[in-house]
């Protein structure tokens, strides 16, 4: 599938906007774009328009969680390469930010000998 050059240029500009706003660890434009294009060969041009809206939604959700409970565990942003490779833009809202171990610890009541 061939992408018209002007549209391709616009997609690259949009990807660069996303890359610059992304809060996690990231590499240069060429490295990140090459990773996206190689990981998602047949769909990368469809993914780029989804990145900024998904990231802004995730950022808003993360900020709300921090505001609601400043002491809660909120993981750092994934490296951009990982975000792209694991299709991070598809993560649904309301997903837990706790690891399975933290979930178990938060729901388990321990009885001690003194109780």
Residue frames relative to the residue before (quaternion, step in Angstrom):
aa qw qx qy qz dx dy dz
X 1.0000 0.0000 0.0000 0.0000 0.00 0.00 0.00
X 0.2283 -0.7904 0.5590 0.1033 3.52 -0.81 1.03
X 0.2558 -0.7581 0.5847 0.1339 3.54 -0.93 0.93
X 0.4841 -0.6503 0.4951 0.3124 3.57 -0.90 0.90
X 0.5925 -0.6341 0.3659 0.3361 3.58 -0.88 1.01
X 0.6624 0.4996 -0.3279 0.4518 3.64 0.82 -0.87
X 0.6546 0.4959 -0.3097 0.4793 3.58 0.96 -0.86
X 0.6275 0.5302 -0.3339 0.4623 3.60 1.00 -0.79
X 0.6474 0.5166 -0.3143 0.4639 3.59 0.95 -0.87
X 0.6474 0.5131 -0.3123 0.4691 3.58 0.99 -0.84
X 0.6427 0.5197 -0.3200 0.4631 3.58 1.01 -0.80
X 0.6478 0.5093 -0.3175 0.4693 3.58 0.99 -0.81
X 0.6311 0.5192 -0.3278 0.4740 3.60 1.00 -0.79
X 0.6569 0.5050 -0.3018 0.4716 3.58 0.97 -0.87
X 0.6446 0.5073 -0.3225 0.4724 3.59 0.97 -0.81
X 0.6433 0.5164 -0.3232 0.4637 3.60 0.99 -0.78
X 0.6032 0.5374 -0.3524 0.4724 3.62 1.05 -0.70
X 0.6588 0.4992 -0.2972 0.4780 3.56 0.93 -0.93
X 0.6638 0.5234 -0.3082 0.4364 3.59 0.83 -1.00
X 0.6744 0.4965 -0.2977 0.4583 3.59 0.95 -0.84
X 0.7107 0.4485 -0.2740 0.4676 3.62 0.97 -0.74
X 0.5373 0.6450 -0.4044 0.3629 3.60 1.16 -0.48
X 0.3949 -0.7745 0.4576 0.1866 3.58 -0.73 1.11
X 0.6187 0.5698 -0.3517 0.4110 3.60 1.13 -0.40
X 0.6896 -0.4317 0.3662 0.4517 3.53 -1.35 -0.01
X 0.0446 0.8064 -0.5859 0.0671 3.55 -0.89 0.92
X 0.3806 -0.6840 0.5735 0.2415 3.50 -1.32 0.41
X 0.7468 -0.3946 0.2875 0.4516 3.57 -1.26 -0.22
X 0.7140 -0.4549 0.3261 0.4205 3.53 -1.32 0.33
X 0.6867 0.4951 -0.3089 0.4336 3.59 0.73 -1.00
X 0.6710 0.5013 -0.3043 0.4537 3.60 0.89 -0.90
X 0.6991 0.4658 -0.2792 0.4652 3.60 0.87 -0.93
X 0.6541 0.5017 -0.3167 0.4693 3.59 0.98 -0.80
X 0.6342 0.5204 -0.3275 0.4687 3.59 0.98 -0.81
X 0.6329 0.5204 -0.3316 0.4677 3.58 0.99 -0.78
X 0.6485 0.5099 -0.3193 0.4664 3.61 0.89 -0.90
X 0.6982 0.4846 -0.2768 0.4485 3.57 0.84 -0.99
X 0.6967 0.4524 -0.2902 0.4752 3.61 1.00 -0.69
X 0.6685 0.4988 -0.3000 0.4629 3.60 1.03 -0.73
X 0.7884 0.1777 -0.0656 0.5852 3.59 1.04 -0.81
X 0.1172 -0.8773 0.4626 0.0504 3.56 0.81 1.15
X 0.8007 0.3364 -0.1583 0.4697 3.57 0.76 -1.02
X 0.7785 0.3443 -0.1736 0.4953 3.60 1.21 -0.17
X 0.3777 0.7741 -0.4692 0.1948 3.62 1.21 -0.12
X 0.6589 0.5161 -0.3177 0.4456 3.63 0.99 -0.73
X 0.6448 0.4901 -0.3212 0.4907 3.59 1.22 -0.40
X 0.6271 0.5612 -0.3236 0.4325 3.57 1.18 -0.56
X 0.6107 0.6113 -0.3594 0.3524 3.59 0.89 -0.92
X 0.6895 0.4673 -0.3208 0.4509 3.68 0.78 -0.78
X 0.6377 0.5380 -0.3232 0.4467 3.61 1.21 -0.37
X 0.5743 0.6687 -0.3607 0.3047 3.58 1.12 -0.65
X 0.7088 0.4607 -0.2879 0.4499 3.62 0.69 -1.01
X 0.6786 0.4694 -0.3299 0.4587 3.66 0.76 -0.82
X 0.6532 0.5047 -0.3228 0.4630 3.61 0.96 -0.79
X 0.6625 0.5014 -0.3101 0.4621 3.59 0.91 -0.88
X 0.6536 0.5076 -0.3241 0.4584 3.61 0.92 -0.83
X 0.6289 0.5172 -0.3297 0.4778 3.60 1.03 -0.74
X 0.6775 0.4892 -0.2894 0.4668 3.58 0.89 -0.93
X 0.6315 0.5289 -0.3260 0.4638 3.59 1.04 -0.77
X 0.6460 0.5169 -0.3071 0.4703 3.58 0.97 -0.88
X 0.6559 0.5089 -0.3029 0.4681 3.58 0.96 -0.89
X 0.6572 0.5063 -0.3106 0.4639 3.58 0.93 -0.89
X 0.6550 0.5063 -0.3105 0.4672 3.60 0.95 -0.85
X 0.6411 0.5170 -0.3226 0.4665 3.60 1.02 -0.77
X 0.6441 0.5136 -0.3237 0.4655 3.61 0.99 -0.78
X 0.6480 0.5069 -0.3157 0.4727 3.58 0.99 -0.81
X 0.6594 0.5058 -0.3055 0.4649 3.57 0.97 -0.86
X 0.6705 0.5079 -0.2955 0.4529 3.59 0.98 -0.85
X 0.8015 -0.0098 0.0395 0.5966 3.57 1.00 -0.77
X 0.2293 -0.8310 0.4916 0.1236 3.60 0.13 1.27
X 0.6975 0.4642 -0.2787 0.4694 3.60 1.15 -0.49
X 0.4735 0.6842 -0.4381 0.3403 3.59 1.26 -0.10
X 0.5107 -0.6164 0.5000 0.3305 3.53 -1.20 0.54
X 0.0346 0.7591 -0.6472 0.0604 3.55 -0.74 1.11
X 0.3618 -0.7614 0.4869 0.2288 3.62 -0.44 1.13
X 0.5770 -0.5573 0.4699 0.3684 3.52 -1.26 0.49
X 0.6020 -0.5231 0.4398 0.4129 3.56 -1.27 0.27
X 0.5251 -0.6053 0.4954 0.3352 3.53 -1.14 0.67
X 0.5744 -0.5043 0.4814 0.4289 3.56 -1.27 0.29
X 0.5974 -0.5942 0.3851 0.3765 3.60 -0.99 0.72
X 0.6133 0.5472 -0.3544 0.4458 3.59 0.99 -0.75
X 0.6635 0.4907 -0.2962 0.4808 3.59 0.96 -0.86
X 0.6098 0.5534 -0.3378 0.4557 3.58 1.00 -0.85
X 0.6872 0.4676 -0.2738 0.4839 3.57 0.92 -0.93
X 0.6946 0.4908 -0.2894 0.4393 3.60 0.80 -0.99
X 0.7467 0.3697 -0.2072 0.5127 3.60 1.08 -0.72
X 0.4499 -0.7195 0.4284 0.3104 3.59 1.28 0.34
X 0.0321 0.8684 -0.4916 0.0569 3.55 0.94 1.00
X 0.5960 0.5787 -0.3601 0.4245 3.60 1.12 -0.55
X 0.6591 0.5097 -0.3070 0.4600 3.60 1.23 -0.34
X 0.4407 0.6996 -0.4658 0.3153 3.61 1.23 -0.10
X 0.4000 -0.7392 0.5021 0.2037 3.52 -0.84 1.07
X 0.5314 -0.5998 0.4800 0.3569 3.54 -1.17 0.52
X 0.7600 0.3732 -0.2763 0.4548 3.52 -1.18 0.58
X 0.4433 0.6630 -0.4880 0.3545 3.57 1.21 0.08
X 0.5425 -0.6356 0.4406 0.3279 3.54 -1.04 0.73
X 0.3002 -0.7366 0.5748 0.1918 3.54 -1.12 0.66
X 0.5568 0.6046 -0.3872 0.4177 3.54 1.30 0.01
X 0.4644 -0.6294 0.5360 0.3176 3.52 -1.17 0.60
X 0.6642 -0.4925 0.3462 0.4432 3.64 -1.12 0.36
X 0.6311 0.5330 -0.3450 0.4457 3.61 0.98 -0.77
X 0.6621 0.4953 -0.3122 0.4677 3.61 0.95 -0.84
X 0.6171 0.5390 -0.3469 0.4563 3.59 1.05 -0.71
X 0.6545 0.5082 -0.3104 0.4659 3.56 0.94 -0.89
X 0.6792 0.4983 -0.2954 0.4507 3.57 0.87 -0.96
X 0.6900 0.4860 -0.2959 0.4474 3.59 0.97 -0.79
X 0.7367 0.3929 -0.2349 0.4978 3.60 1.16 -0.44
X 0.6216 0.5408 -0.3414 0.4522 3.59 1.25 -0.13
X 0.2034 -0.7461 0.6214 0.1257 3.54 -1.00 0.89
X 0.2345 -0.7842 0.5629 0.1150 3.51 -0.74 1.06
X 0.2279 -0.7343 0.6233 0.1429 3.52 -1.10 0.76
X 0.1745 -0.7790 0.5966 0.0824 3.50 -0.88 0.95
X 0.6838 -0.5029 0.3482 0.3978 3.54 -1.26 0.48
X 0.6793 0.5023 -0.2900 0.4496 3.60 1.07 -0.69
X 0.5550 0.6382 -0.3891 0.3650 3.65 1.22 -0.30
